[in-house]
Amino acid sequence: MLHLIARIIDELGLSSAKTQYDARSGTATITGIKDGVRCTTTLRPDTPDFDKKVKHSTTIGREAAIEQVKELYRQGYRQVDIAEMLDISQSTVSTYIHK
């Protein structure tokens, strides 16, 4: 899994990449910056080749950040995990979820 994550970070050209792995669900999330845009890629083992979804967030606007937070929350991530992935406070995550 680590080799796959490193390859994806390299292929996407992400800088300042952070990864998070949820052993319970087998889901890995990679967050990084590409061309000034924060991107989050989610890898799930529910397909043979892992499902990849790229979302853009905070550096392109507040509305995009709110949508990204809501999407990660729908995927089952805890508020504290979302805050860590996106480098925002847990209270901001809570605010965005309830908008």
N, C-alpha and C positions, 0 to 999 in steps of 0.2 A: 504494500500500500504506500509506503514512504517513497519508493522509487516512482510510482505513478504520480504522486503529488508533486514531487520534484520536477518530473517531466512536464506536467501541466503548467506549473509556475513558469518554467523556462519557455514553453511554447506560447503562452499568453503574454510573455514579456512583462510580468508583474514585478514591481519593486515594493519594498517594505511588506512583503507577504507574511501573513499570519495564517496558521492552520489550526483547526479544531477538529477533533475526532470524537464521535459519540459511539462508544463500543456497544451500547445497548441496541442502537438502530443500525450500526454499521455505516453511518453517514459521516462524510468528511466535508468540511467547509474550508475554502481557501479565500482569504480576503487580501487584496493588494491594490496598488495604484498602477494604472497604465495611462499614459498621456494625460495626467492630471485628473483622471477619473477613478473613483474608488469602485472596484469590481469585486463581486462575490461569486464564486463558483461553488456549487453544491454537487457532491458526488454521492450517489446512492447505489447500493448493490442490488437494486431491484430489477436491473436490466443486465443482460450479458456483458455489455461494455461500459457500464456505469452511465447514469443519466447526468449530463452536464447542463446546468442552467447558469447563465451569466446575468447578473443584475448590476445596474449602475446606481450609485447613491450619492452621498452627502456633497461631494464637490460639484455636482451638477444641479443642486437645488434641494430645498427642504421637502418639496412634495415627493421627489424621487426617494429621498431618505425615508420618509414616512412609509411609502409603498414597500421599500426593501425590508424595513423592520416588520411590517405586517406580514409579508411573505415568509420571512424566517420564523415568525411566531406561529403562523399556520402550519409550518413544517415541523413544529413541535419543539423548537428551541426555547430554552428558558430565557427570561428577560436579562438575567445577569450574563448569560452566554452571548446573547445578541449584542449587549453593550460592549463586551470585551472584543468581539469580532469586528465591530464597526468603530471602535475607539470613541464611544460616546457614553454618557452616564446611564445608569439603570433607570433613573427617574425620567430621562429623556425618552428611553425606550418605552416606558409605561405611558408617557404622554402620547407618543406616536401611535401606540396600539389602540388607544381609546379615542382617537380622532376619527 
